[in-house]
Structures are given as structure tokens and as C-alpha cells.
């Protein structure tokens, strides 16, 4: 189990590295100026982080109400992920379309591209993070090492 401090480090490093990777890619992919792409990326990151917090608390409360537990099987995890992305898309696409002066369809395609980018990024980031900061399951503490 990771400590609160480790989870905070994980969340902050995930967002900062993601922004540094995505902004230049977004500028190239969407042919938008760096300032506009930066605003979209940073605002999306903030909204995503807040939505993640609110959504997960709400989802767990609803699970306890209906199932008596927060334990998630594969089906519930898939449903959880789809609802998370749907909520984020519904909240971000209209704002991004308005801010960039693009159609809702273009903003939706942009959103799908961003989701796909972050899907790959999340996988590799967490692999690297777990390698650099492994959890000693016996002691329940994070070990700090760059060597396996």
C-alpha cells in the first residue's frame, strides 16, 4: 500500500510530466498555438484531477449503497472507467470547442485523441513509477531505488 505522501508525489509528477509531453504533441497534432494548447491542457488537467476526486468518492458511496462494498470486479472497473471518461468528455468538450473556436465534433475528436494519448502515457508512467518507487509489500513501505 502506498502512503499518502507517495500518492501525492505520484499525482503531481503524473500531471506535470503529462503536460510537458502532451502540450508539444498537441500543438503538432491539432495545429494550435502553444499558448492555446497550454491553456487547454492545464485546464483539462485541473478539471480531470478534481473530477477524479469527486467521481471516485461518489462512485464508492453509490457502490456501498447498492452493493454494501467498494470491491470492484472487472465488469465494474470497465463501467467505472467508461463513466469517468464520459463525465470528463461531457464537461470538457463544449468548453474546449468554445475556447478554441472549433466545432463540437472537432473538439470531440480532439478529446478522443487526448484520451488515447493519456491511455498509453498512464500505462508507461505507472510502469516507470513502480520501478523507481517500488512498494515493499512485506513492510508496506515505498522503497527508493533506481536499481531493480
C-alpha angles and dihedrals in degrees: 000000000000121000123243089251091053092048091051091050089048094050095045095045090045092054097042095047090043091054093048090052099039103045096064091041090049092050090054098041099044100032092232128142115263092244094055093043090049092052091048093047096046094043090047090049092052093046090046092051093049092043090049091055096045095040096050094048090048094045092051092048091051091048091052090048095050103027105021091235143061092224109129127205122198094272092052091046091053091047089047092052094046093050091047093053092042091054092047092047093049091052099042107036098067092045093048091047091051095044095048095037093237133131122270089246092054091047090049091052088048089052092051090050091050091049090051091048092050092045090062093037092052092051095050095038092054092045090053093042092052089049095049095038107028120180116236098223092196094056098027090229134120115251117213111217139126090203123079 
